[in-house]
Amino acid sequence: MKQAKWIWYNGDFELYHSMKLHTRREEFGCEYPPFWAMSAPYPNASFGKAYHSDEEDTVHIITPHKAYVTIDNVRHPVNTDIRVPAGDHAVRVCMLATEGFPCLYVNSKYLVSDETWLTDHLAGKAVPVGCDPAYTQPTDDPRIFKFAYEHCDPVKVTQTEAGVLYDFGREMYSVLRIEGAEADAAIRVTYGESREEALDYPEALIKESVSGQTSYSLAPRAFRYICILTEQKKPLSVWAEYEYLPLEDRATFQCNRRSVNKIWDICAYTLHLNSREFYLDGIKRDRWVWSGDAYQSYMANRYLYFDPAITKRTIIALLGKPPYIQHINNINDYSMYLIIGAYEYYFATGDKQFIEIYYDRLKALYDFINGRLDDAGYVYGMPGDWVFIDWSDMDKGGALCAEQILLWQCRNAMAALSELVGLDGNSYRKAADKLKRNIMRDYWREDRGAFVDCYTTGRENVTRHANIFAIMYDFVSEKRARKIVRCVLENDEITHITTPYFEFFELNALCKMGKLRYAQKKIESYWGGMVALGATSIWEEYIPEHEGIQHYGMYGMKYGCSLCHAWGGGPIYLLGRYCMGVYPTSVAYKTFAVEPNRGLYKHMEGTVPLPEGHTVSIKMDAHTCTVTATRAGGILILGGKTYDLPAGEALTVTY
C-alpha cells in the first residue's frame, strides 16, 4: 500500500495559504493586505477513485468539512466506519468547506488517500488531487502550514536610553518569547533589522505594546534586534523561536577567497529565510509573493537545495485562477516571468503532470497578456498596470523594450508548453519571430550597439535592462551580444544597476559572454560591500556611495529598505552555474554538462544538486580537476576537450 496523505483539489492548498500569508504584512501598526486580486480555493469539491479489495474492509473517511461519501452508489456519512465487502468498488466523496478548503484523509487496508485519486470542483474536468508529504497522519490539519522551530537566545543584551536592546546575532524570522512579566506592567517591543531601527521607536516599521499577562508569545516577525521598554524593575527573560522551512542544502561552495565563501553562506541563508510557504520577497516589510523576486529564487533553488515543491507552490499561488483581469502583482513583466518560470521549472524537473494540470491557466494568463498589446503589437502600460523592470530611471514614455524581449521569451515558452501537452506551438513561434523582427527594427541602434528603452518618445535613452535580457535570453546573435557588452555593459556612462535583483541578471549575461572574472570581482565588491557593512543577509538595494543609516532608507521610509531580500541570492546561481559549471542539456538533467572555470580563484570545490537526490561534486586547482557525478548522462568540458562522466566514479583530468 502507498503512504496515506491528506488530499485536496490541486492548487487549493497553495491558494488558501497564499491568502493567509498575504494578511500578515504590517507597517507602523497598520495591517497592510496586498493591492492585487487574490484567488481563493474552490469551496466545494468531489474526490473519486476506483479500487479493489480482496476481502471485507472498513473504510473511514476523515474530513473537517460537510461531506458525504458514496461507495458503489450507496451514500454514507463521513467520519464513521463503513463496512465494504470484497470486490471492485467506486468511491466518491462530495464536500463543501465554508472555512479552509475541501480535503480528506483515508487509510483503510485497501483504500488510501494518495495521488491516485481524481478531483473536480463539481464543474470542469477532473484532475489529479494535490497532496504534500508533510500531511500523512489523520491528526494533521492541511490548513496549518508546517514549520520547524529552533530556540535562539540573544547573543548580547545592552541597556540603552530607549530600553533593553537584545541582539540575536543575525537576521531571523521568529516568534518572540517573553517570560517573567508583571501582569500590570506595559511592555513596548520594537523590532529592527538594524540596531538603529530597533532603537528608533517612532520610525521603526514593526512595533507593538502588550500587557495583562506574565508571559507572551508574539506573532512571528523578522528581526535581528529587539528593543524592550517596560516600567517593571524585574528583568525579563527574552528569547526567540526561529521559524523556518527545513530545506536541506545540497550544494556547497568553497574557494581560496574567504570573502567569497562568506558571501555564499550569507546568500544561502538569505534564500532560506525567504523560503517559506512560498518564496517571499523579504521577511520584514512586504512578506508578499512577488513574481519577479520568485523567478530569481527558482533559479537559485536549483543550485542550492533543488526542491521542486516550493517552486511549484509559488507558481501555483502566483498563477491563481482565471479569468485574469490584471497582471500578476499588477506588474506587466511579472506576468511574463511567471510563464517563463513555469517552462524553466519543467525543463529542470521534467514534471510534465504539473504543466498538464495548469496549462489552461497558463494559457489564459498568456491570452490576457496578448490581449493588452498596443497597435504595434507591443506590451505597454494600460491604466492599472505597473511597468516595473527595476528600480531605475528609464524611458517609460511608450512601450518599453525590456518588456518586449520578455514577451518574445514568453511566446517561446508557450510554444514549448503547448507542444508538451500535445498541442501545436507554431502560432506562438511565428508570433515570437514577428515580434523579434519588429523589436530589431524599432529598438536596435547598430551605431550605438544597444537597444533603446523606447522608440516613440525621441529620447533614444539607453539603459542596461533590455540589453541584459537580449543576452540572457539569446535574443541576439553572439556578434551583437559582444557589441552590447562593449557598448553598454562595460560602459560606465550607462547608468549602473543599484539592486541585487538586476545586478544578478547583468552578471548572468556577462558570464554567458565569458566575463566570469568581472562577475567574480563584482560579487566581492557589491555583495561583499554589504557583508563588510555587517550584513547577515542580503539587502533589497545597495548603493555603495551611501553611508551609515542611508543604506536603510527606501520608499520614503527611514528603514524602508529590506535587509533580507530573496533577490539577493544571485551568487548561489552564478557560482554554481559558471564556476562549478553545471547545467542541463536536456529535460530533467537526463543529460548535463560540467564546464568548470576557476576564473580568479586558485582553488575551488563544491557540490551542485541535480534532480532526484543526485549531485555533481567538483574539485579544481591550477593543475587538476576532479568531478564525481552520482548519475549517468554527464560530460565534462575542460580545456577544449570533452569527457564522459561515469556514474558514481571520480574522473580526474590533469592539465
C-alpha positions in Angstrom: 0.0 0.0 0.0 1.0 3.6 -0.6 1.5 6.1 2.1 -1.8 7.7 3.0 -1.9 11.5 2.7 -4.4 14.3 3.1 -5.7 15.2 -0.4 -7.3 18.3 -1.9 -8.2 19.9 -5.2 -4.9 20.6 -6.9 -3.9 24.2 -6.1 -6.4 24.8 -3.3 -3.7 24.2 -0.6 -1.5 26.8 -2.2 -4.3 29.4 -2.7 -5.5 29.1 0.9 -2.1 29.5 2.4 -1.4 32.4 0.0 -4.5 34.1 1.3 -3.3 33.6 4.9 0.3 34.7 4.2 -0.8 37.9 2.5 -2.8 39.0 5.5 0.3 39.3 7.7 2.1 42.4 6.4 2.1 45.3 8.9 3.7 48.7 8.9 3.5 51.3 11.6 0.8 49.5 13.5 -1.4 49.1 10.4 -2.4 45.9 8.7 -1.5 46.0 5.0 -3.1 43.4 2.7 -2.0 43.3 -0.9 -3.2 45.6 -3.6 -3.9 43.0 -6.3 -6.6 40.5 -6.8 -6.3 37.2 -4.9 -7.7 33.8 -5.8 -9.5 31.6 -3.3 -9.8 27.8 -3.1 -12.9 26.2 -4.5 -15.5 25.9 -1.7 -16.7 22.5 -2.8 -15.1 19.6 -4.5 -15.6 16.0 -5.4 -13.0 13.2 -5.0 -13.2 9.9 -6.7 -11.3 6.6 -7.2 -12.0 3.1 -8.4 -10.3 0.3 -6.3 -10.4 -3.4 -5.5 -10.4 -5.0 -2.0 -9.5 -8.7 -1.6 -11.7 -9.0 1.5 -14.2 -7.2 3.6 -12.7 -3.9 4.8 -13.6 -0.9 7.0 -13.4 2.5 5.3 -13.2 5.6 7.4 -13.2 9.0 5.5 -11.9 11.8 7.7 -12.6 15.4 6.9 -13.3 18.6 8.9 -15.9 19.7 6.3 -19.6 19.0 5.5 -19.5 15.9 3.2 -20.9 12.5 2.2 -19.3 9.5 0.6 -20.8 7.1 -1.9 -19.4 3.6 -2.3 -20.9 1.7 -5.2 -23.7 4.4 -5.4 -24.7 3.9 -1.8 -24.5 7.1 0.3 -22.8 7.1 3.7 -21.8 9.8 6.3 -18.1 10.7 6.6 -16.1 10.4 9.8 -17.7 7.0 10.6 -16.8 3.3 9.9 -18.2 1.9 6.7 -18.1 -1.8 6.0 -17.2 -2.6 2.4 -17.3 -6.1 1.0 -14.6 -7.7 -1.1 -14.6 -6.8 -4.8 -14.3 -3.9 -7.2 -15.6 -0.6 -5.9 -16.1 3.0 -6.9 -15.8 5.7 -4.2 -16.8 9.3 -4.5 -16.7 12.0 -1.7 -18.5 15.3 -2.2 -17.9 18.1 0.3 -18.4 21.8 0.9 -15.9 23.8 3.0 -17.1 27.1 4.4 -13.6 27.6 6.0 -10.3 26.4 4.7 -10.6 24.2 1.6 -12.1 20.7 0.8 -9.7 17.9 1.9 -9.9 14.4 3.2 -7.9 11.5 4.6 -8.5 7.8 4.5 -6.1 4.9 5.4 -8.0 1.6 5.3 -6.4 -1.6 4.3 -7.4 -1.3 0.6 -8.4 2.3 0.2 -5.8 5.0 0.8 -6.0 8.7 0.0 -3.0 9.5 -2.2 -2.0 10.8 -5.7 -4.1 8.1 -7.5 -7.4 9.9 -6.7 -9.0 12.4 -9.1 -10.9 15.5 -8.1 -13.1 18.2 -9.6 -14.9 21.2 -8.3 -18.3 20.0 -9.4 -17.6 21.6 -12.8 -14.9 21.2 -15.3 -12.6 18.3 -15.9 -11.2 16.0 -13.2 -7.5 16.4 -12.4 -5.2 14.5 -10.1 -5.5 15.6 -6.5 -3.0 17.7 -4.7 -1.1 16.5 -1.6 2.0 17.1 0.4 4.3 14.7 2.2 4.1 16.8 5.4 0.5 15.7 5.9 0.4 12.0 6.3 -1.3 11.5 9.7 -5.1 11.6 10.4 -4.4 14.2 13.1 -2.7 16.6 10.6 -4.5 19.7 9.5 -3.6 21.0 6.0 -5.0 24.4 7.0 -1.9 24.8 9.2 1.4 25.1 7.3 4.1 23.2 9.0 7.3 24.8 10.0 10.3 23.7 12.1 11.4 25.7 15.2 14.7 26.3 16.9 15.4 28.0 20.3 17.6 31.1 19.9 18.9 33.2 22.8 20.2 36.8 22.3 24.0 37.0 21.9 24.2 40.4 23.5 21.9 42.4 25.9 22.5 46.1 26.3 20.8 48.7 28.5 20.1 51.9 26.4 18.0 55.0 26.8 15.4 53.5 24.6 15.1 50.3 26.6 16.9 47.0 26.8 18.4 46.1 23.4 18.6 42.4 22.5 20.9 41.4 19.7 20.3 37.9 18.3 23.4 38.0 16.1 21.8 37.7 12.7 18.6 38.4 10.9 15.9 35.8 11.6 12.2 35.2 11.3 11.0 34.2 14.7 8.3 34.0 17.4 9.5 36.3 20.2 9.0 34.8 23.7 8.9 36.9 26.8 8.7 35.4 30.3 8.8 36.9 33.8 6.5 39.9 33.0 4.3 41.6 35.6 0.7 41.5 34.5 0.1 45.1 35.3 3.2 46.3 33.5 3.1 47.5 29.9 5.8 46.2 27.6 6.8 48.1 24.4 8.5 46.0 21.8 10.4 47.5 18.8 11.7 45.2 16.0 14.7 46.1 14.0 16.7 44.6 11.1 19.3 47.1 12.2 20.3 48.4 15.6 19.3 51.9 14.6 15.8 50.8 13.7 15.2 48.9 17.0 16.3 51.9 18.9 14.1 54.3 16.9 10.6 53.6 18.1 8.8 56.4 16.1 10.3 55.4 12.7 10.5 51.6 13.2 8.2 49.8 10.8 7.1 47.0 13.2 6.4 47.6 16.9 3.7 46.6 19.4 2.8 47.1 23.1 1.4 44.2 25.3 0.2 44.0 28.9 -2.0 41.9 31.1 -0.1 38.7 31.1 3.0 37.2 32.8 4.3 35.6 29.6 4.0 36.4 25.9 4.4 34.5 22.6 4.3 37.2 19.9 3.4 36.8 16.3 6.3 35.6 14.1 8.2 38.6 12.6 11.6 39.4 11.1 14.3 41.0 13.2 17.9 40.8 14.4 17.4 43.4 17.2 14.6 43.7 19.7 14.3 46.8 22.0 12.0 46.3 25.0 10.9 49.2 27.2 8.9 48.5 30.4 8.3 50.1 33.7 8.8 46.9 35.7 12.1 46.6 37.6 12.5 42.8 37.5 14.4 41.7 34.4 12.6 39.9 31.7 13.5 36.6 30.1 13.6 37.0 26.3 14.3 34.5 23.6 13.2 33.6 20.1 11.9 30.6 18.4 13.4 30.7 14.9 10.6 29.6 12.5 11.8 28.0 9.2 11.2 25.5 6.5 13.6 22.7 6.9 15.1 22.6 3.4 18.4 20.7 3.2 21.3 22.5 1.5 22.5 20.0 -1.1 25.1 22.4 -2.5 28.4 23.6 -1.2 31.0 26.0 -2.4 34.4 27.0 -1.2 37.4 28.7 -2.8 40.6 30.2 -1.6 39.0 33.6 -1.1 37.4 33.7 2.4 35.2 36.7 1.5 33.6 34.8 -1.3 32.9 31.8 1.0 31.2 34.1 3.4 29.1 35.7 0.7 28.0 32.3 -0.5 27.0 31.4 3.1 25.1 34.6 3.6 23.3 34.4 0.2 22.3 30.8 1.1 20.9 31.9 4.5 19.1 34.8 2.8 17.4 32.3 0.4 16.5 30.1 3.3 14.9 32.9 5.3 12.7 33.8 2.3 11.8 30.1 1.5 8.6 29.6 3.5 5.1 28.6 2.3 6.3 30.2 -0.9 9.2 32.4 -1.9 8.8 35.7 -0.2 10.4 38.9 -1.5 11.6 39.8 2.0 10.8 38.7 5.5 10.3 42.0 7.3 8.4 44.7 5.3 6.5 43.0 2.5 6.3 39.3 3.3 4.4 39.1 0.0 5.0 36.8 -3.0 6.2 38.8 -6.0 6.7 37.0 -9.3 9.9 38.8 -10.2 11.6 38.1 -6.9 10.3 34.5 -7.1 11.7 34.0 -10.6 15.2 34.5 -9.3 14.5 32.3 -6.3 13.6 29.5 -8.7 17.0 29.8 -10.3 18.9 29.9 -7.0 16.9 27.0 -5.7 18.2 24.7 -8.4 21.8 25.5 -7.3 21.2 25.3 -3.5 18.7 22.6 -2.5 16.9 21.8 -5.7 13.5 21.5 -4.0 10.8 21.4 -6.7 7.9 21.6 -4.2 8.5 25.2 -3.1 8.9 26.4 -6.7 5.7 24.6 -7.7 3.8 26.0 -4.7 4.9 29.5 -5.6 4.0 29.3 -9.2 0.5 28.0 -8.3 0.0 30.7 -5.7 1.0 33.4 -8.1 -1.0 32.0 -11.0 -4.3 31.9 -9.1 -7.3 31.3 -11.3 -8.8 32.7 -14.5 -10.4 34.9 -15.5 -7.3 37.2 -15.4 -8.3 40.9 -15.3 -4.9 42.3 -14.2 -1.3 41.4 -14.4 0.4 39.2 -11.7 1.1 41.5 -8.8 -0.2 44.3 -11.1 3.1 44.2 -12.9 3.3 43.6 -16.6 6.8 42.0 -16.6 5.8 39.8 -13.6 3.1 38.0 -15.7 5.7 37.1 -18.3 8.2 35.9 -15.7 5.5 33.5 -14.4 5.1 31.8 -17.7 8.8 31.7 -18.5 9.4 30.4 -15.0 6.9 27.6 -15.4 8.7 26.4 -18.5 12.1 26.6 -16.8 10.6 24.6 -13.9 9.5 21.9 -16.3 12.9 21.8 -18.1 14.8 21.4 -14.8 12.4 18.8 -13.3 10.6 17.0 -16.1 7.4 17.5 -14.2 5.0 17.1 -17.1 1.9 16.4 -15.0 2.3 19.8 -13.4 2.2 21.5 -16.8 -0.8 19.3 -17.9 -2.8 20.3 -14.8 -2.0 24.1 -15.0 -1.7 24.6 -18.8 -5.2 26.0 -19.1 -4.4 28.6 -16.5 -1.0 29.5 -18.1 -2.7 29.8 -21.5 -5.4 32.0 -20.0 -2.7 34.3 -18.5 -0.9 34.4 -21.8 -4.1 35.3 -23.6 -4.6 38.1 -21.1 -1.1 39.4 -21.8 -1.6 39.1 -25.5 -4.9 40.9 -25.4 -3.4 44.0 -23.9 -0.9 45.0 -26.6 -0.8 48.3 -28.5 -1.5 48.7 -32.1 2.1 47.8 -33.0 1.9 44.5 -31.0 3.9 45.7 -28.0 3.3 45.4 -24.3 2.7 48.8 -22.8 1.3 50.2 -19.6 -2.5 50.4 -19.6 -4.5 52.0 -16.8 -3.9 49.9 -13.6 -0.7 48.4 -14.9 2.7 48.8 -13.3 5.6 48.7 -15.7 8.4 47.9 -13.3 11.5 46.0 -14.7 13.7 47.6 -12.0 14.1 50.5 -9.5 16.0 52.6 -12.1 15.3 55.6 -14.3 14.4 54.5 -17.8 12.2 55.9 -20.6 8.7 54.5 -19.9 7.0 57.1 -22.2 5.9 54.3 -24.5 6.3 50.6 -25.0 9.5 49.6 -23.1 12.0 47.5 -24.9 12.8 45.2 -22.0 9.2 44.2 -21.8 9.1 43.3 -25.4 12.0 40.9 -25.1 10.2 39.3 -22.1 7.1 38.9 -24.3 9.3 37.3 -27.0 10.7 34.8 -24.5 7.2 34.3 -23.1 5.9 33.2 -26.5 8.8 30.8 -26.9 7.9 29.3 -23.5 4.2 29.0 -24.5 5.2 27.2 -27.8 7.2 24.6 -25.8 4.5 24.2 -23.1 1.8 23.8 -25.8 3.8 21.1 -27.6 4.4 19.4 -24.2 0.7 18.9 -23.7 0.2 17.7 -27.3 -0.9 21.0 -28.9 0.5 22.9 -31.9 3.0 25.6 -30.8 3.7 27.0 -34.2 1.4 30.0 -33.8 3.4 31.1 -30.7 6.7 30.6 -32.5 5.5 32.6 -35.5 4.3 35.4 -33.2 7.7 35.4 -31.5 9.6 35.6 -34.8 7.4 38.5 -35.9 7.9 40.3 -32.6 11.7 39.8 -32.9 11.8 41.4 -36.3 9.8 44.4 -35.1 11.9 44.8 -32.0 15.1 44.8 -34.1 13.6 47.3 -36.5 12.2 49.7 -33.8 14.6 49.5 -30.8 18.0 48.3 -32.0 20.6 51.0 -32.8 23.5 49.5 -34.7 25.7 52.6 -34.4 25.3 52.6 -30.6 25.5 48.8 -30.2 22.4 48.9 -28.0 18.7 48.7 -27.6 17.0 52.0 -26.6 14.3 52.0 -24.0 11.6 53.5 -26.1 11.4 54.2 -29.8 8.4 56.6 -29.8 9.5 59.4 -27.5 12.5 60.6 -29.4 14.7 60.5 -26.3 16.7 57.4 -27.5 17.6 56.6 -23.9 19.8 53.5 -23.3 19.7 51.6 -20.0 21.2 48.2 -19.3 18.0 46.3 -18.8 16.8 45.4 -22.3 20.4 44.8 -23.3 20.9 42.4 -20.5 17.7 40.5 -21.4 18.9 40.4 -25.1 22.0 38.4 -24.0 20.4 36.4 -21.2 17.6 35.0 -23.4 19.7 34.6 -26.5 17.7 37.2 -28.3 20.6 38.4 -30.3 23.5 36.8 -32.2 26.8 36.3 -30.4 28.3 39.1 -32.5 25.7 41.5 -31.4 25.9 40.3 -27.9 29.6 41.1 -27.8 28.8 44.5 -29.1 26.3 45.1 -26.3 28.8 44.0 -23.7 31.3 46.5 -25.2 28.9 49.4 -25.7 26.6 49.0 -22.8 27.6 46.6 -20.0 31.2 47.8 -19.9 30.3 51.4 -20.5 30.4 53.4 -17.3 28.4 56.2 -18.9 25.3 53.9 -18.9 23.5 54.2 -15.5 24.6 51.4 -13.2 22.3 48.9 -11.6 21.5 49.6 -7.9 19.6 46.5 -6.9 20.9 43.0 -6.3 17.9 42.0 -8.4 19.1 43.3 -11.7 22.7 43.1 -10.8 22.2 39.3 -10.8 20.7 39.5 -14.3 23.6 41.6 -15.5 26.2 39.3 -14.2 24.4 36.3 -15.6 24.5 37.9 -19.0 28.2 38.8 -18.6 29.1 35.3 -17.5 27.3 33.9 -20.6 29.7 36.1 -22.6 32.8 34.8 -20.9 33.2 37.7 -18.5 33.4 35.4 -15.4 36.3 37.3 -13.8 34.4 40.5 -14.0 31.5 38.8 -12.3 33.7 37.4 -9.6 35.1 40.8 -8.8 31.6 42.3 -8.8 30.4 39.6 -6.4 33.2 40.6 -4.0 32.7 44.3 -4.4 28.9 44.5 -4.5 27.6 41.6 -2.3 30.9 41.8 -0.3 30.2 45.5 0.2 27.0 44.7 2.1 28.8 41.9 4.1 31.6 44.4 5.0 29.0 46.7 6.5 27.8 43.9 8.8 25.0 42.4 6.7 23.9 38.9 7.9 21.5 38.6 4.9 21.5 40.4 1.5 19.6 43.7 1.1 16.9 44.8 -1.3 19.0 47.7 -2.5 22.7 48.5 -2.1 24.2 51.8 -3.3 27.9 51.8 -2.4 28.0 55.6 -2.3 25.6 55.7 0.6 26.9 56.0 4.1 25.6 54.8 7.5 21.9 55.0 8.0 21.4 56.0 4.4 21.6 52.3 3.5 18.4 51.6 5.4 16.1 54.1 3.7 13.8 53.3 0.8 10.3 54.2 -0.4 10.4 57.4 1.6 10.8 55.5 4.9 13.8 55.8 7.1 14.0 52.0 7.4 12.1 51.0 4.3 14.9 49.0 2.6 14.6 45.3 3.3 17.8 44.0 4.8 16.8 40.4 3.9 15.6 40.1 0.3 15.3 37.0 -1.8 16.6 38.6 -4.9 19.9 39.0 -3.2 20.7 35.3 -3.5 22.1 35.5 -7.1 25.7 34.4 -6.4 24.4 31.0 -5.4 23.3 30.6 -9.1 26.3 32.3 -10.6 28.9 30.3 -8.7 27.1 27.0 -9.3 26.3 27.7 -13.0 29.5 29.4 -14.1 32.3 28.4 -11.7 31.2 24.9 -10.9 29.9 25.0 -14.5 26.9 22.6 -14.1 23.9 22.9 -16.4 21.3 20.7 -18.0 21.5 19.9 -21.7 18.1 18.1 -21.8 15.0 18.0 -19.7 15.4 17.0 -16.1 19.2 16.7 -16.5 18.9 13.4 -18.3 22.0 14.8 -20.0 24.1 17.5 -18.4 27.4 19.3 -18.8 30.0 20.2 -16.2 32.2 23.1 -17.5 34.1 24.3 -14.5 36.0 27.6 -14.6 38.1 28.9 -11.6 38.4 32.4 -13.1 40.2 34.4 -10.3 40.2 31.6 -7.8 43.3 29.5 -7.3 41.3 26.6 -5.8 37.6 25.8 -5.6 35.5 22.9 -4.7 31.8 22.2 -4.1 28.7 20.2 -4.9 25.8 21.1 -7.2 22.5 19.3 -6.8 20.7 17.5 -9.6 17.1 16.2 -9.6 16.0 13.1 -7.6 18.8 13.5 -5.0 21.7 13.2 -7.4 24.7 15.5 -7.2 27.9 16.6 -9.0 31.0 17.3 -7.0 33.9 19.3 -8.4 37.4 20.0 -7.0 39.7 22.1 -9.1 43.0 23.8 -8.7 45.7 25.1 -11.1 46.7 21.7 -12.4 43.9 19.1 -11.8 40.1 18.9 -11.9 38.2 16.0 -10.3 34.5 15.5 -11.0 32.1 13.0 -9.5 28.5 12.7 -10.7 26.1 10.3 -9.0 24.1 9.8 -12.1 24.8 9.0 -15.8 24.4 11.3 -18.7 27.0 13.9 -17.8 30.0 15.2 -19.7 33.0 17.2 -18.5 34.1 20.0 -20.8 37.6 21.2 -20.0 40.4 22.7 -22.0 38.5 22.3 -25.3 38.1 18.6 -24.7 35.0 16.6 -23.7 35.0 13.6 -21.3 32.1 11.2 -20.4 31.4 11.2 -16.7 30.9 7.7 -15.4 28.1 7.5 -12.7 29.5 7.2 -9.2 33.1 7.3 -10.2 35.6 10.2 -9.8 37.1 11.5 -13.1 40.4 13.4 -12.7 41.8 15.4 -15.5 45.3 16.9 -15.4 46.2 19.9 -17.5 
